[in-house]
Amino acid sequence: MKRLVAAGVAGLAVALAAACSSPSQAPSTGGSSAAPEARTLTVFAAASLTESFDALEKQFETDNPGVDVTLNYGGSSDLAQQIVNGAPADVFAAASDSTMKTVTDAGLTAAAPTTFATNVLQIATAPGNPKGIAAFADLVKPDVKTVVCAPQVPCGAATTKVEQSTGVQLQPVSEENDVKSVLSKVSTGNADAGLVYVTDVNAAKGQVQGVSFPESSAARTNYPIAVVKDAPQAELAQKWVALVTGETGTKTLEAQGFGAP
């Protein structure tokens, strides 16, 4: 018994000594790091850029964790005026040089705008083209209800150019504030035809049918983009412009039917 007790005491002493000599280990934290800073990038963009910029938004937010891209779409002329009136924006992408000029003339761009795409008009009709519209001049037929963009909107200014070059004066049943509103009038049956961009017809995915006409080349429009002066998120704004004007942006825009700058 004395031997057993002595052996037990010796074993306990060895165990205690080993425990005291081994380094203490803190609980594992799993390597977690602080969440990225939440930031919002505000982009004002022409309505015709909706599908392209929606796709680029996802890419940008993936590449920049914590960033939420807020896209404000509308008629370029309205957006330009909002910026001039003090609306907070980081980037402005317009559907014409003239609407961008409204902002640059006010000294509200951080640098000269960059043209990143072009677009041309196309006639949108109901699927199957029930009115048999084949040319721009067909839009003045008495039984054709045509809708266009308002003259101050880029798609409306382009329409005016075509009217001047062809000598055909349209009598639209309505003038809309942006190209998506024109498209909606046709797709819902409230108009027989509308003058929109070829990219809008592509984006409609069969809800309308496109009719090309050669005179549209006389009204090709540029799409400029610029960082707004004193942008709240100037660094992110520069990254957005780089994405739009870079390879990814170019491929995304071409997939929607935009032409090269």
N, C-alpha and C positions, 0 to 999 in steps of 0.2 A: 504493500500500500504506500509506504514511504517513497519507493521508487516511482510509482505511478503519479503521485502528487508532485514530486520533483520534476518529472518529465512534463506534466501539464503546465506548471509554472514557467518552465523554460520556454515552452512553445508559445505561451501567451506573451512573454517578454519579447520574443523574436517578432511576433506579429505586430506588437505595438511599435517596436523600433522601425519596422518597414513602413507602417502607416505614417509615422512622423517624418520619415525621410522622403516620401513621395510628394511631388509638387501638387499644390491644389489647382484644380481646373474650374474656370468659370463656366456657367451654362452657355451653350451655343446660342448665338443670335440668328443663325441661319444666313449670315452675310447680307441682311437687308440694309437698304440705304434710304435716305430721305426721298419722299415723292418729289417729282419735278415741279417747278414753279408753274402755277396755272396762269396762262396768259391768253389774251384774246386778240386776234388779228382781224381787223375790219377791212373788207374788200368791197368797194363799189364797182359793179360791173354791168355792162350792157346786157339786156335780157337775152340776146342771142347767144351769149356765152354760157348760159345756164348748164347745159349738159357737160360741156368741157370742163368748166370750173368746178362743178360738183365732183367730177372724177379726180381732179387735181387736189381738191380739198382733202379727200381721203388719203392721198399719197403724202401730202404735206403734214397732216396730223400724225401719220405713222412715223415720218422722219423727224418730227419735233414733238416728243412726248410732253404733255401738259398744255399744248397749244390748241385752242379752239378757234377755227376759222369761221368768221361770220360773214356770209356773202349777202350783200344787198343788191339785188337785181332790179333793173328798171330801164326806162328810156334814158339814153345817154345824156340828153339835154337836161332832163330833170335831175339826174345825179350830179351833173356838173354844177348846176345852180345850187344844189344842196351843199356841195363842198364850198362854193363861194360864200354861201350864207353861214358857214361855220360848222357844218355837220362834221362830227369826228370820223375821220377815215384815215386808213394807213396807205391804201393803194386805190388808184382809179384806173379802170380799163374801159376805154370808150370804143364805140363802133364807128367813129369817124374822126378825122383830124380836126374838123371844125368844133366839135363838142369838147375835145381835149383842149383846144385853143382857149375856150372860155376859162379854163382853170389856169393854164399857163399865163394868159394875159393878166390874171389877177395875182401872179407871182406865187402860186400855191403848189408848185411842184418842186421837189428837192433837187431834181436834175431834169435834163431834157428827156421827153418821152421816147420810148422805143416802140417801133412798129413790130408787132409779133404775128400778124395774120392779115388775110384779106378775105372778102366775101362778095358774092354777087346775088342779085335778086332772082327769084323764081316765082312763077305763078302757082299758087296752091289752089287746088280744086277738090271737090268731094271725090272719094275713090271711084274710079271708073270714068271720071270726067264727064258727067252727064250732060253738060252744056256744050261739049265738043270744042272747048277752047284750045286753039292751036297756036295763037299768036297774040302779041300784046294788043293789037287793034281789036281783037275779039272782046276785050274787056269793056268796050263801049256799046256793045249790042244791047238793045232795049230790054231783053229778057235776062240779062246777066247782072246780078247784084254783086258789085265789087266793093271791097273794103281795103283801105290802105292805112299806112302810118301817117300821123300828122306831119306837116312839112318841116317842123323844127326838129323832129326825130330823125336820126341818120337814115333809117329805111324809108322815111317819107321824103327826105332830101334826095335820095337815090331815085325814088319814083319820079320826082319832078325832073331830074336830069333826063330820064328816059322819055318822059313826055316832051321835053324840049327837043331832044334829038330825033324823035319820030314824028312830031307834029300832032300826036294823038293826045287829046285832052280828056282825061278820065272824069267821070261824074260819080264818085264813090258814094255809097249809102252811109258810110261813116269813116271817120279818121281817128285812129287809135293812138294811145300814148306810147305803146311799145309793140314790137313785132310779135310777141307771144299773144297779145290781145287780138291781133289780126288773125293769127293762126287759129285761135279759139273760135272766132266768128265763123270760120270756114268749117272747122271740124265738128261744130255743133249744129251746122245747117242754117245758121243765121245769115250766111252770105254764100254766093255761088263760087266766088273766087277772091283771092287776096294776094297782095304782093308782099312776099316775105323773103328771107334769105334761103338759099339752097340748104344751109345747115339746119334751118328750122324744119324744113320738109323732111330731111333725113331723121331728125330727132322725133318727129311725129310717129314714126314706125307704122306707117300704113293708114293712119287716121285721115291723111290727106294724100292727094296725088300731085306730083310736081310737073310743071310744064316749063321747060327751058325756052328762052327766046334770045336770039343773037344780040338784040339791042342792050341787053343787060350788061354787056362788057363795057359799055360807055359809062356805066355808073358803078364800077367796082369801088369798094370802100375799104379803107385801111382801118386796122384796129391798133391804136397806140395804148401803151401802159406806162404808168409813172408812179413813183412813190410820192405821196402827198407831203408837202413841207410841214415840218414839225409833227410828223406822224407819231402817235403815242407808242407805236411799236416799230420804230424805224429799222432796226436790225432784222426783225422778222419780215418786214415789208420788202427789204432788199432780197431776202431769201425767196419770197413768193415770186417776185419779178424774175429772179434767176430760174426758178422752176418753170414758169410760163414760157420764157424765151429760150430755155434749154431744150435738150433732146427729148426729155419726157413730155414737156409741154407741147412741143412741135408735133410729136406723134399723136398725142391725145387730140389736138386740134384737127390734124389731118384726117383722123378717123371719123370726125364729125362732118367733114367736107370743107373745112376752111382751106384757103389757098395760102401759099407761102408769102411772107412779107416781101 
